[in-house]
Amino acid sequence: MSFEQPSFSTEKHEAFDDKWYERFEKSGSFSDYSYLNGEKNFRENQKNKFISGEIENPSLDYPDLETFDFDEKETALLQLKNEIIAEEKNKVVSQVYRWKINEKLAELRMLKKTKSGDDRNVARYSKFIYGQPEKEIYEYTLSQLKTIVDQKIFSANSEINSAAKRINKELFEAFMNNESTINFGNKLSKVEVDDKSEYTAEEIKTAFESALEAHKLKNWEVIIEKEGKIKAINVNQEKKKVFIPEKRKLKALELQTLIAHEIETHVLRRENGERSKLKILGLGLDRYLKGEEGIATYKEQTIKGAEEFSGLDGHLAISLAAGLDGKKRNFRQVFEILKDYFLITSKKEGAEVLSFAQISAWNRCVRTFRGTTCQTPGACLTRDIVYREGNIGIWDVAKSNPEEIKRFSVGKYDPTNPRHIWILEQLGINDADLEDLEK
């Protein structure tokens, strides 16, 4: 970095970016992936046709893009960027916003390409925003998968045996496994808890409210959703609401890890960031997601124990689609490999095994190929690599620089990104700021 050393004279409760944050939040707080959902009945129909073999690849609909005002948001972001370049005297703050606005502009342009069915450019923008899967991590994942395949290939169950042989032929016959430097290290023993009892939706609500209160997170509302519109617990950071399905039940360990993931990571980093000396830390520095999801999964693992890094199937799917082994793949080609993967790793029994494998592979492929036509080999949304690569990165930080852990909750930044560390250091944002926020 070759920026000028800034001179700061900020007051205790004055943020460096007070002048810009609200305008950026208004035009740049959207998330690209939230516009890639489809109409339930249409997607279900495509799933049935695809799994039955009636169609080679599905068509994914994107109804939310039909009314999305791309031009209005792009114009507002470009105008804001130009004003910041012309008027912001703090060179660090100026650069922070330029990086972030460029990322949001890329998201807008990627969504435009999704709407027009331009897979090549969807993939190009996705790589700019989220990066490409790291080959070393892919090979590490393959080495883990090879261990499972080598066991299952001798299974007495003909279906499992055949699935293992297909994976072996597709992925390993020409695979030369370099010795990986990646290692989970010391295993984390599972915490012994009474996991027999289940918490009702009302009890889950009380636990979430207690966690919010403990961290002084005000103006949040926890709602039990009684209309059956959602199946999983949903945390909406923009509306500051937590939605719990009325029939949802959780065991003790599940509830504990969910609070650590959602409240003590995503919500806490959002709130602390907005209250910090750099408000954009509430929405996140550019490309913060690896740190965000890495910290969330790291916290889960320190509670429930772990023997491996998280996010294997998501990273595997994207790596297969992108062709890290030299063969780019479309939806169907990735689905067939993942179906076999879920077959040999499933704990289901009997007739449930194949159905579980098909549905799991479908769901994973929809996440992998959302934003595309599903037809073009190599074109996919690379977003989900952040879970595995982020988790590996945060464990590395925790081992090599444990002092950084104290700063994890200051806002949405990536502790593995040297640029982010540089930004925080230049602006004097550290774990001492968390003590001020808690007062």
Secondary structure, 3 states (H helix, E strand, C coil): CCCCCCCCCCCCCCCCCHHHHHHHHHHHCCCHHHHCCCCHHHHHHHHHHHHHCCCCCCCCCCHHHCCCCHHHHHHHHHHHHHHHHHHCCCHHHHHHHHHHHHHHHHHHHHHHHHHHCCHHHHHHHHHHHHCCCCHHHHHHHHHHHHHHHHHHCCCCCHHHHHHHHHHHHHHHCCCCCCCCCCCCCCCECCCCCCCCCEECHHHHHHHHHHHHHHCCCCCCEEEEECCCCCCCCEEECCCCEEEEECCCCEEHHHHHHHHHHHHHHHHHHHHHHHCCCCHHHHCCCCCCHHHHHHHHHHHHHHHHCECCCCCHHHHHHHHHHHCCCCCCCCHHHHHHHHHHHHHHHCCCCCCHHHHHHHHHHHHHHHHHHCCCCCCCCCCCCHHHHHHHHHHHHHHHHHHHCHHHHHHHHHCCCCCCCHHHHHHHHHCCCCCHHHHHHHC
